[in-house]
Amino acid sequence: MNQDVTGALAATANKNCLLVADTRIAASRDFAAQAMPNGERIAWIEGDITRLWYEELDARWHDEKIAVAALTEYGPFFCLERLAMDRGLRVAFKGSHRRDGAKLHHVIDGPKDVVTKQALSDEHWPVQAAHMAMASRAAKQTTSQLRSYSSAVDERWPLLVSWMIVPKRPDGDRA
């Protein structure tokens, strides 16, 4: 990981952010463990974000506009992305991790200074995706796309998405 990504990750470690992790997905649990090393709150789901939305995010996004990061299936990401847009938030980072035979095909869209070529390597890809997602909060808005492959290890999910939703700044940029 390059120095800029490491610095950006350190700068965002104690900011107001909620992490969503799916208990059924090993990669999601790995992402959560790496993304929130300082004991920040993790909201555990089992594929369905309905309870999380009604019991927490609906009210918090109405008042606080907190950032939310996760590695989930596509469905929870899609729902929260749409709900976030209605509350003045936007996607700052999105990584698609699609099973392609014995490999995972990664397509990463995020800030140019966060998306790095060495970012996704074999079994450690959830940890590296967590670093990029968290660092995207403090990065410049210029976007970049990376496509790469890694070994699928034992992941049984056909498509996973790593993501960071952040508040928009008054000038239209993300926080």
PyMOL CGO cylinders between C-alpha atoms (Angstrom):
from pymol import cmd
from pymol.cgo import CYLINDER

trace = [
    CYLINDER, 0.00, 0.00, 0.00, 1.41, 3.40, -0.85, 0.3, 1, 1, 1, 1, 1, 1,
    CYLINDER, 1.41, 3.40, -0.85, 2.21, 6.12, 1.72, 0.3, 1, 1, 1, 1, 1, 1,
    CYLINDER, 2.21, 6.12, 1.72, -0.74, 8.34, 0.65, 0.3, 1, 1, 1, 1, 1, 1,
    CYLINDER, -0.74, 8.34, 0.65, -3.27, 5.59, 1.30, 0.3, 1, 1, 1, 1, 1, 1,
    CYLINDER, -3.27, 5.59, 1.30, -1.72, 4.75, 4.67, 0.3, 1, 1, 1, 1, 1, 1,
    CYLINDER, -1.72, 4.75, 4.67, -1.75, 8.42, 5.70, 0.3, 1, 1, 1, 1, 1, 1,
    CYLINDER, -1.75, 8.42, 5.70, -5.33, 8.93, 4.58, 0.3, 1, 1, 1, 1, 1, 1,
    CYLINDER, -5.33, 8.93, 4.58, -6.41, 5.83, 6.49, 0.3, 1, 1, 1, 1, 1, 1,
    CYLINDER, -6.41, 5.83, 6.49, -4.75, 7.11, 9.67, 0.3, 1, 1, 1, 1, 1, 1,
    CYLINDER, -4.75, 7.11, 9.67, -6.42, 10.50, 9.23, 0.3, 1, 1, 1, 1, 1, 1,
    CYLINDER, -6.42, 10.50, 9.23, -9.89, 8.95, 9.10, 0.3, 1, 1, 1, 1, 1, 1,
    CYLINDER, -9.89, 8.95, 9.10, -9.57, 6.33, 11.85, 0.3, 1, 1, 1, 1, 1, 1,
    CYLINDER, -9.57, 6.33, 11.85, -11.44, 8.28, 14.54, 0.3, 1, 1, 1, 1, 1, 1,
    CYLINDER, -11.44, 8.28, 14.54, -14.01, 10.10, 12.40, 0.3, 1, 1, 1, 1, 1, 1,
    CYLINDER, -14.01, 10.10, 12.40, -17.74, 9.44, 12.63, 0.3, 1, 1, 1, 1, 1, 1,
    CYLINDER, -17.74, 9.44, 12.63, -18.21, 6.29, 10.55, 0.3, 1, 1, 1, 1, 1, 1,
    CYLINDER, -18.21, 6.29, 10.55, -20.37, 3.20, 10.84, 0.3, 1, 1, 1, 1, 1, 1,
    CYLINDER, -20.37, 3.20, 10.84, -19.21, -0.10, 9.43, 0.3, 1, 1, 1, 1, 1, 1,
    CYLINDER, -19.21, -0.10, 9.43, -21.72, -2.66, 8.17, 0.3, 1, 1, 1, 1, 1, 1,
    CYLINDER, -21.72, -2.66, 8.17, -20.58, -6.29, 8.11, 0.3, 1, 1, 1, 1, 1, 1,
    CYLINDER, -20.58, -6.29, 8.11, -22.42, -9.43, 7.02, 0.3, 1, 1, 1, 1, 1, 1,
    CYLINDER, -22.42, -9.43, 7.02, -21.92, -12.28, 9.49, 0.3, 1, 1, 1, 1, 1, 1,
    CYLINDER, -21.92, -12.28, 9.49, -22.38, -14.88, 6.73, 0.3, 1, 1, 1, 1, 1, 1,
    CYLINDER, -22.38, -14.88, 6.73, -19.47, -13.65, 4.59, 0.3, 1, 1, 1, 1, 1, 1,
    CYLINDER, -19.47, -13.65, 4.59, -15.87, -14.28, 5.71, 0.3, 1, 1, 1, 1, 1, 1,
    CYLINDER, -15.87, -14.28, 5.71, -14.55, -11.48, 3.48, 0.3, 1, 1, 1, 1, 1, 1,
    CYLINDER, -14.55, -11.48, 3.48, -17.01, -9.04, 5.09, 0.3, 1, 1, 1, 1, 1, 1,
    CYLINDER, -17.01, -9.04, 5.09, -15.83, -10.02, 8.58, 0.3, 1, 1, 1, 1, 1, 1,
    CYLINDER, -15.83, -10.02, 8.58, -12.18, -9.55, 7.47, 0.3, 1, 1, 1, 1, 1, 1,
    CYLINDER, -12.18, -9.55, 7.47, -13.06, -6.15, 5.97, 0.3, 1, 1, 1, 1, 1, 1,
    CYLINDER, -13.06, -6.15, 5.97, -14.72, -5.11, 9.25, 0.3, 1, 1, 1, 1, 1, 1,
    CYLINDER, -14.72, -5.11, 9.25, -11.80, -6.22, 11.39, 0.3, 1, 1, 1, 1, 1, 1,
    CYLINDER, -11.80, -6.22, 11.39, -9.37, -4.19, 9.28, 0.3, 1, 1, 1, 1, 1, 1,
    CYLINDER, -9.37, -4.19, 9.28, -11.53, -1.12, 8.69, 0.3, 1, 1, 1, 1, 1, 1,
    CYLINDER, -11.53, -1.12, 8.69, -12.32, -0.42, 12.33, 0.3, 1, 1, 1, 1, 1, 1,
    CYLINDER, -12.32, -0.42, 12.33, -9.24, -1.22, 14.44, 0.3, 1, 1, 1, 1, 1, 1,
    CYLINDER, -9.24, -1.22, 14.44, -10.05, 1.36, 17.12, 0.3, 1, 1, 1, 1, 1, 1,
    CYLINDER, -10.05, 1.36, 17.12, -13.32, -0.15, 18.33, 0.3, 1, 1, 1, 1, 1, 1,
    CYLINDER, -13.32, -0.15, 18.33, -15.67, 1.99, 16.24, 0.3, 1, 1, 1, 1, 1, 1,
    CYLINDER, -15.67, 1.99, 16.24, -19.18, 0.61, 15.92, 0.3, 1, 1, 1, 1, 1, 1,
    CYLINDER, -19.18, 0.61, 15.92, -19.90, -2.30, 13.59, 0.3, 1, 1, 1, 1, 1, 1,
    CYLINDER, -19.90, -2.30, 13.59, -23.50, -3.01, 12.59, 0.3, 1, 1, 1, 1, 1, 1,
    CYLINDER, -23.50, -3.01, 12.59, -23.82, -6.75, 11.91, 0.3, 1, 1, 1, 1, 1, 1,
    CYLINDER, -23.82, -6.75, 11.91, -26.36, -7.90, 9.33, 0.3, 1, 1, 1, 1, 1, 1,
    CYLINDER, -26.36, -7.90, 9.33, -27.28, -11.22, 7.74, 0.3, 1, 1, 1, 1, 1, 1,
    CYLINDER, -27.28, -11.22, 7.74, -27.93, -9.98, 4.22, 0.3, 1, 1, 1, 1, 1, 1,
    CYLINDER, -27.93, -9.98, 4.22, -30.94, -7.80, 5.05, 0.3, 1, 1, 1, 1, 1, 1,
    CYLINDER, -30.94, -7.80, 5.05, -30.46, -4.10, 5.87, 0.3, 1, 1, 1, 1, 1, 1,
    CYLINDER, -30.46, -4.10, 5.87, -34.11, -3.37, 6.69, 0.3, 1, 1, 1, 1, 1, 1,
    CYLINDER, -34.11, -3.37, 6.69, -33.64, -3.35, 10.46, 0.3, 1, 1, 1, 1, 1, 1,
    CYLINDER, -33.64, -3.35, 10.46, -30.42, -1.33, 10.19, 0.3, 1, 1, 1, 1, 1, 1,
    CYLINDER, -30.42, -1.33, 10.19, -32.22, 1.26, 8.05, 0.3, 1, 1, 1, 1, 1, 1,
    CYLINDER, -32.22, 1.26, 8.05, -35.30, 1.66, 10.24, 0.3, 1, 1, 1, 1, 1, 1,
    CYLINDER, -35.30, 1.66, 10.24, -33.59, 1.41, 13.62, 0.3, 1, 1, 1, 1, 1, 1,
    CYLINDER, -33.59, 1.41, 13.62, -30.47, 3.47, 12.93, 0.3, 1, 1, 1, 1, 1, 1,
    CYLINDER, -30.47, 3.47, 12.93, -29.52, 4.89, 9.56, 0.3, 1, 1, 1, 1, 1, 1,
    CYLINDER, -29.52, 4.89, 9.56, -32.83, 6.56, 8.72, 0.3, 1, 1, 1, 1, 1, 1,
    CYLINDER, -32.83, 6.56, 8.72, -32.61, 8.83, 11.77, 0.3, 1, 1, 1, 1, 1, 1,
    CYLINDER, -32.61, 8.83, 11.77, -28.83, 9.27, 11.75, 0.3, 1, 1, 1, 1, 1, 1,
    CYLINDER, -28.83, 9.27, 11.75, -28.67, 10.22, 8.07, 0.3, 1, 1, 1, 1, 1, 1,
    CYLINDER, -28.67, 10.22, 8.07, -31.46, 12.69, 8.68, 0.3, 1, 1, 1, 1, 1, 1,
    CYLINDER, -31.46, 12.69, 8.68, -29.37, 14.54, 11.29, 0.3, 1, 1, 1, 1, 1, 1,
    CYLINDER, -29.37, 14.54, 11.29, -25.70, 13.54, 11.24, 0.3, 1, 1, 1, 1, 1, 1,
    CYLINDER, -25.70, 13.54, 11.24, -24.88, 12.39, 7.69, 0.3, 1, 1, 1, 1, 1, 1,
    CYLINDER, -24.88, 12.39, 7.69, -22.38, 9.81, 8.99, 0.3, 1, 1, 1, 1, 1, 1,
    CYLINDER, -22.38, 9.81, 8.99, -20.18, 7.85, 6.59, 0.3, 1, 1, 1, 1, 1, 1,
    CYLINDER, -20.18, 7.85, 6.59, -20.90, 4.14, 6.17, 0.3, 1, 1, 1, 1, 1, 1,
    CYLINDER, -20.90, 4.14, 6.17, -18.48, 1.51, 4.86, 0.3, 1, 1, 1, 1, 1, 1,
    CYLINDER, -18.48, 1.51, 4.86, -18.96, -2.18, 4.14, 0.3, 1, 1, 1, 1, 1, 1,
    CYLINDER, -18.96, -2.18, 4.14, -18.23, -5.26, 2.10, 0.3, 1, 1, 1, 1, 1, 1,
    CYLINDER, -18.23, -5.26, 2.10, -21.59, -6.88, 1.34, 0.3, 1, 1, 1, 1, 1, 1,
    CYLINDER, -21.59, -6.88, 1.34, -23.56, -8.56, -1.39, 0.3, 1, 1, 1, 1, 1, 1,
    CYLINDER, -23.56, -8.56, -1.39, -24.84, -6.23, -4.10, 0.3, 1, 1, 1, 1, 1, 1,
    CYLINDER, -24.84, -6.23, -4.10, -28.41, -5.98, -2.72, 0.3, 1, 1, 1, 1, 1, 1,
    CYLINDER, -28.41, -5.98, -2.72, -27.59, -4.23, 0.58, 0.3, 1, 1, 1, 1, 1, 1,
    CYLINDER, -27.59, -4.23, 0.58, -25.20, -1.87, -1.23, 0.3, 1, 1, 1, 1, 1, 1,
    CYLINDER, -25.20, -1.87, -1.23, -27.81, -1.01, -3.86, 0.3, 1, 1, 1, 1, 1, 1,
    CYLINDER, -27.81, -1.01, -3.86, -30.50, -0.24, -1.27, 0.3, 1, 1, 1, 1, 1, 1,
    CYLINDER, -30.50, -0.24, -1.27, -28.25, 1.90, 0.92, 0.3, 1, 1, 1, 1, 1, 1,
    CYLINDER, -28.25, 1.90, 0.92, -26.81, 3.72, -2.10, 0.3, 1, 1, 1, 1, 1, 1,
    CYLINDER, -26.81, 3.72, -2.10, -30.32, 4.76, -3.19, 0.3, 1, 1, 1, 1, 1, 1,
    CYLINDER, -30.32, 4.76, -3.19, -31.41, 5.72, 0.32, 0.3, 1, 1, 1, 1, 1, 1,
    CYLINDER, -31.41, 5.72, 0.32, -28.17, 7.68, 0.82, 0.3, 1, 1, 1, 1, 1, 1,
    CYLINDER, -28.17, 7.68, 0.82, -28.76, 9.75, -2.32, 0.3, 1, 1, 1, 1, 1, 1,
    CYLINDER, -28.76, 9.75, -2.32, -32.10, 10.88, -0.89, 0.3, 1, 1, 1, 1, 1, 1,
    CYLINDER, -32.10, 10.88, -0.89, -30.30, 12.09, 2.25, 0.3, 1, 1, 1, 1, 1, 1,
    CYLINDER, -30.30, 12.09, 2.25, -27.49, 14.03, 0.58, 0.3, 1, 1, 1, 1, 1, 1,
    CYLINDER, -27.49, 14.03, 0.58, -24.81, 11.36, 0.64, 0.3, 1, 1, 1, 1, 1, 1,
    CYLINDER, -24.81, 11.36, 0.64, -22.90, 9.74, -2.19, 0.3, 1, 1, 1, 1, 1, 1,
    CYLINDER, -22.90, 9.74, -2.19, -20.68, 6.75, -2.97, 0.3, 1, 1, 1, 1, 1, 1,
    CYLINDER, -20.68, 6.75, -2.97, -17.00, 7.71, -2.63, 0.3, 1, 1, 1, 1, 1, 1,
    CYLINDER, -17.00, 7.71, -2.63, -15.59, 4.23, -3.23, 0.3, 1, 1, 1, 1, 1, 1,
    CYLINDER, -15.59, 4.23, -3.23, -16.96, 1.08, -4.84, 0.3, 1, 1, 1, 1, 1, 1,
    CYLINDER, -16.96, 1.08, -4.84, -15.20, -2.20, -5.47, 0.3, 1, 1, 1, 1, 1, 1,
    CYLINDER, -15.20, -2.20, -5.47, -16.94, -5.06, -7.28, 0.3, 1, 1, 1, 1, 1, 1,
    CYLINDER, -16.94, -5.06, -7.28, -15.50, -8.49, -6.55, 0.3, 1, 1, 1, 1, 1, 1,
    CYLINDER, -15.50, -8.49, -6.55, -17.00, -11.03, -8.96, 0.3, 1, 1, 1, 1, 1, 1,
    CYLINDER, -17.00, -11.03, -8.96, -16.22, -14.73, -8.99, 0.3, 1, 1, 1, 1, 1, 1,
    CYLINDER, -16.22, -14.73, -8.99, -14.77, -15.79, -12.36, 0.3, 1, 1, 1, 1, 1, 1,
    CYLINDER, -14.77, -15.79, -12.36, -14.02, -19.51, -12.17, 0.3, 1, 1, 1, 1, 1, 1,
    CYLINDER, -14.02, -19.51, -12.17, -11.20, -20.04, -9.68, 0.3, 1, 1, 1, 1, 1, 1,
    CYLINDER, -11.20, -20.04, -9.68, -10.42, -16.32, -9.52, 0.3, 1, 1, 1, 1, 1, 1,
    CYLINDER, -10.42, -16.32, -9.52, -12.04, -13.11, -8.37, 0.3, 1, 1, 1, 1, 1, 1,
    CYLINDER, -12.04, -13.11, -8.37, -12.30, -10.24, -10.83, 0.3, 1, 1, 1, 1, 1, 1,
    CYLINDER, -12.30, -10.24, -10.83, -11.97, -6.92, -8.99, 0.3, 1, 1, 1, 1, 1, 1,
    CYLINDER, -11.97, -6.92, -8.99, -13.18, -3.63, -10.48, 0.3, 1, 1, 1, 1, 1, 1,
    CYLINDER, -13.18, -3.63, -10.48, -12.36, -0.74, -8.16, 0.3, 1, 1, 1, 1, 1, 1,
    CYLINDER, -12.36, -0.74, -8.16, -13.70, 2.80, -8.60, 0.3, 1, 1, 1, 1, 1, 1,
    CYLINDER, -13.70, 2.80, -8.60, -12.41, 5.38, -6.17, 0.3, 1, 1, 1, 1, 1, 1,
    CYLINDER, -12.41, 5.38, -6.17, -10.19, 8.37, -5.58, 0.3, 1, 1, 1, 1, 1, 1,
    CYLINDER, -10.19, 8.37, -5.58, -7.09, 8.37, -7.76, 0.3, 1, 1, 1, 1, 1, 1,
    CYLINDER, -7.09, 8.37, -7.76, -4.70, 8.65, -4.81, 0.3, 1, 1, 1, 1, 1, 1,
    CYLINDER, -4.70, 8.65, -4.81, -6.36, 5.67, -3.07, 0.3, 1, 1, 1, 1, 1, 1,
    CYLINDER, -6.36, 5.67, -3.07, -6.77, 3.15, -5.91, 0.3, 1, 1, 1, 1, 1, 1,
    CYLINDER, -6.77, 3.15, -5.91, -3.35, 1.54, -6.30, 0.3, 1, 1, 1, 1, 1, 1,
    CYLINDER, -3.35, 1.54, -6.30, -2.16, -1.20, -8.64, 0.3, 1, 1, 1, 1, 1, 1,
    CYLINDER, -2.16, -1.20, -8.64, -0.73, -3.34, -5.84, 0.3, 1, 1, 1, 1, 1, 1,
    CYLINDER, -0.73, -3.34, -5.84, -3.92, -2.96, -3.85, 0.3, 1, 1, 1, 1, 1, 1,
    CYLINDER, -3.92, -2.96, -3.85, -5.52, -6.38, -4.30, 0.3, 1, 1, 1, 1, 1, 1,
    CYLINDER, -5.52, -6.38, -4.30, -3.50, -9.51, -3.83, 0.3, 1, 1, 1, 1, 1, 1,
    CYLINDER, -3.50, -9.51, -3.83, -4.86, -12.99, -3.38, 0.3, 1, 1, 1, 1, 1, 1,
    CYLINDER, -4.86, -12.99, -3.38, -6.35, -13.92, -0.02, 0.3, 1, 1, 1, 1, 1, 1,
    CYLINDER, -6.35, -13.92, -0.02, -5.72, -10.48, 1.51, 0.3, 1, 1, 1, 1, 1, 1,
    CYLINDER, -5.72, -10.48, 1.51, -8.03, -8.59, -0.86, 0.3, 1, 1, 1, 1, 1, 1,
    CYLINDER, -8.03, -8.59, -0.86, -10.76, -7.84, 1.77, 0.3, 1, 1, 1, 1, 1, 1,
    CYLINDER, -10.76, -7.84, 1.77, -8.17, -6.18, 4.02, 0.3, 1, 1, 1, 1, 1, 1,
    CYLINDER, -8.17, -6.18, 4.02, -6.78, -4.15, 1.12, 0.3, 1, 1, 1, 1, 1, 1,
    CYLINDER, -6.78, -4.15, 1.12, -10.31, -3.17, 0.00, 0.3, 1, 1, 1, 1, 1, 1,
    CYLINDER, -10.31, -3.17, 0.00, -10.98, -1.97, 3.58, 0.3, 1, 1, 1, 1, 1, 1,
    CYLINDER, -10.98, -1.97, 3.58, -7.87, 0.23, 3.50, 0.3, 1, 1, 1, 1, 1, 1,
    CYLINDER, -7.87, 0.23, 3.50, -8.93, 1.79, 0.20, 0.3, 1, 1, 1, 1, 1, 1,
    CYLINDER, -8.93, 1.79, 0.20, -12.56, 2.30, 1.26, 0.3, 1, 1, 1, 1, 1, 1,
    CYLINDER, -12.56, 2.30, 1.26, -11.61, 3.98, 4.54, 0.3, 1, 1, 1, 1, 1, 1,
    CYLINDER, -11.61, 3.98, 4.54, -8.92, 6.12, 2.90, 0.3, 1, 1, 1, 1, 1, 1,
    CYLINDER, -8.92, 6.12, 2.90, -11.43, 7.33, 0.29, 0.3, 1, 1, 1, 1, 1, 1,
    CYLINDER, -11.43, 7.33, 0.29, -13.08, 9.55, 2.90, 0.3, 1, 1, 1, 1, 1, 1,
    CYLINDER, -13.08, 9.55, 2.90, -10.10, 11.91, 3.05, 0.3, 1, 1, 1, 1, 1, 1,
    CYLINDER, -10.10, 11.91, 3.05, -8.93, 11.60, -0.55, 0.3, 1, 1, 1, 1, 1, 1,
    CYLINDER, -8.93, 11.60, -0.55, -9.35, 14.02, -3.42, 0.3, 1, 1, 1, 1, 1, 1,
    CYLINDER, -9.35, 14.02, -3.42, -12.39, 13.57, -5.65, 0.3, 1, 1, 1, 1, 1, 1,
    CYLINDER, -12.39, 13.57, -5.65, -10.50, 12.67, -8.86, 0.3, 1, 1, 1, 1, 1, 1,
    CYLINDER, -10.50, 12.67, -8.86, -11.58, 9.11, -9.64, 0.3, 1, 1, 1, 1, 1, 1,
    CYLINDER, -11.58, 9.11, -9.64, -9.69, 6.20, -11.05, 0.3, 1, 1, 1, 1, 1, 1,
    CYLINDER, -9.69, 6.20, -11.05, -10.58, 2.64, -12.02, 0.3, 1, 1, 1, 1, 1, 1,
    CYLINDER, -10.58, 2.64, -12.02, -8.53, -0.49, -11.43, 0.3, 1, 1, 1, 1, 1, 1,
    CYLINDER, -8.53, -0.49, -11.43, -9.21, -3.96, -12.80, 0.3, 1, 1, 1, 1, 1, 1,
    CYLINDER, -9.21, -3.96, -12.80, -7.34, -6.94, -11.41, 0.3, 1, 1, 1, 1, 1, 1,
    CYLINDER, -7.34, -6.94, -11.41, -7.65, -10.63, -10.53, 0.3, 1, 1, 1, 1, 1, 1,
    CYLINDER, -7.65, -10.63, -10.53, -6.86, -12.56, -7.38, 0.3, 1, 1, 1, 1, 1, 1,
    CYLINDER, -6.86, -12.56, -7.38, -7.44, -16.11, -6.26, 0.3, 1, 1, 1, 1, 1, 1,
    CYLINDER, -7.44, -16.11, -6.26, -11.00, -16.73, -5.11, 0.3, 1, 1, 1, 1, 1, 1,
    CYLINDER, -11.00, -16.73, -5.11, -9.85, -18.71, -2.07, 0.3, 1, 1, 1, 1, 1, 1,
    CYLINDER, -9.85, -18.71, -2.07, -13.02, -20.27, -0.62, 0.3, 1, 1, 1, 1, 1, 1,
    CYLINDER, -13.02, -20.27, -0.62, -15.43, -17.42, -1.27, 0.3, 1, 1, 1, 1, 1, 1,
    CYLINDER, -15.43, -17.42, -1.27, -18.77, -18.87, -2.40, 0.3, 1, 1, 1, 1, 1, 1,
    CYLINDER, -18.77, -18.87, -2.40, -20.50, -15.58, -3.16, 0.3, 1, 1, 1, 1, 1, 1,
    CYLINDER, -20.50, -15.58, -3.16, -20.82, -14.76, -6.87, 0.3, 1, 1, 1, 1, 1, 1,
    CYLINDER, -20.82, -14.76, -6.87, -20.59, -10.96, -6.37, 0.3, 1, 1, 1, 1, 1, 1,
    CYLINDER, -20.59, -10.96, -6.37, -19.48, -8.90, -3.40, 0.3, 1, 1, 1, 1, 1, 1,
    CYLINDER, -19.48, -8.90, -3.40, -19.19, -5.12, -3.22, 0.3, 1, 1, 1, 1, 1, 1,
    CYLINDER, -19.19, -5.12, -3.22, -16.86, -3.10, -0.99, 0.3, 1, 1, 1, 1, 1, 1,
    CYLINDER, -16.86, -3.10, -0.99, -18.04, 0.48, -0.59, 0.3, 1, 1, 1, 1, 1, 1,
    CYLINDER, -18.04, 0.48, -0.59, -17.92, 3.78, 1.27, 0.3, 1, 1, 1, 1, 1, 1,
    CYLINDER, -17.92, 3.78, 1.27, -20.87, 6.18, 1.38, 0.3, 1, 1, 1, 1, 1, 1,
    CYLINDER, -20.87, 6.18, 1.38, -19.99, 9.69, 2.55, 0.3, 1, 1, 1, 1, 1, 1,
    CYLINDER, -19.99, 9.69, 2.55, -21.76, 13.00, 3.07, 0.3, 1, 1, 1, 1, 1, 1,
    CYLINDER, -21.76, 13.00, 3.07, -21.54, 15.59, 0.33, 0.3, 1, 1, 1, 1, 1, 1,
    CYLINDER, -21.54, 15.59, 0.33, -19.77, 18.79, 1.30, 0.3, 1, 1, 1, 1, 1, 1,
    CYLINDER, -19.77, 18.79, 1.30, -21.65, 22.06, 0.77, 0.3, 1, 1, 1, 1, 1, 1,
    CYLINDER, -21.65, 22.06, 0.77, -19.51, 22.66, -2.33, 0.3, 1, 1, 1, 1, 1, 1,
    CYLINDER, -19.51, 22.66, -2.33, -20.67, 19.31, -3.77, 0.3, 1, 1, 1, 1, 1, 1,
    CYLINDER, -20.67, 19.31, -3.77, -17.49, 17.43, -2.85, 0.3, 1, 1, 1, 1, 1, 1,
    CYLINDER, -17.49, 17.43, -2.85, -17.57, 14.54, -0.40, 0.3, 1, 1, 1, 1, 1, 1,
    CYLINDER, -17.57, 14.54, -0.40, -16.52, 14.83, 3.22, 0.3, 1, 1, 1, 1, 1, 1,
]
cmd.load_cgo(trace, "trace")
